[in-house]
Each structure stands twice: as C-alpha cells, then as structure tokens.
Amino acid sequence: THSRIQVFKELAHKIRRHEEHILNTIETKLSNARVESINNKIKLFIRKAYGFRNIQNMLDMILLGCSNILIPLPNRGGKGLKVA
C-alpha cells in the first residue's frame, strides 16, 4: 500500500494473504456459522458438566444436546422436548 498508517498497511497485508479464502467465501456464500454454533454449544455443555464424576457423562450430554433428538414426554399429548 501507499499509506503511511501502520494499521492500514497491516490490513492490506492480511487481505492479500487471505485473498483466495475471502473470494471463495464471497463466491460460494458459505460460512462457518454452523460449526461456530456447535462449538459454542459444546463449550456451554462443558461448563455445565463441571463436577461430573466421569467424562463419559459429559460426552453423552454433548452428543444428546447437539443432536436433533426429540424426547417424548408423558402427559404432554405426544409433544416432545427438544434437547438441544
């Protein structure tokens, strides 16, 4: 760049370095939002699992919470509880 401002020089360098990925994202209209969402859920479950006696219980809670399982509840007229 021709700028003397250091922040702009760094930004231009980052854009040049990641140009291919930026253009791919714009062209394909894909994002990593779903992955970030699941990662956030997992971190939340790990915080909730503090004090669990074994790691398998925490892993089971993560798998159940990140799935689309609908658990039927008694006396709810067939309506279920979505775990996630």
Rosetta blueprint (number, residue, H / E / L):
1 T L
2 H L
3 S L
4 R L
5 I L
6 Q H
7 V H
8 F H
9 K H
10 E H
11 L H
12 A H
13 H H
14 K H
15 I H
16 R H
17 R H
18 H L
19 E H
20 E H
21 H H
22 I H
23 L H
24 N H
25 T H
26 I H
27 E H
28 T H
29 K L
30 L L
31 S L
32 N L
33 A H
34 R H
35 V H
36 E H
37 S H
38 I H
39 N H
40 N H
41 K H
42 I H
43 K H
44 L H
45 F H
46 I H
47 R H
48 K H
49 A L
50 Y L
51 G L
52 F L
53 R L
54 N L
55 I H
56 Q H
57 N H
58 M H
59 L H
60 D H
61 M H
62 I H
63 L H
64 L H
65 G H
66 C L
67 S L
68 N L
69 I L
70 L E
71 I E
72 P E
73 L L
74 P L
75 N L
76 R L
77 G L
78 G L
79 K L
80 G E
81 L E
82 K E
83 V L
84 A L
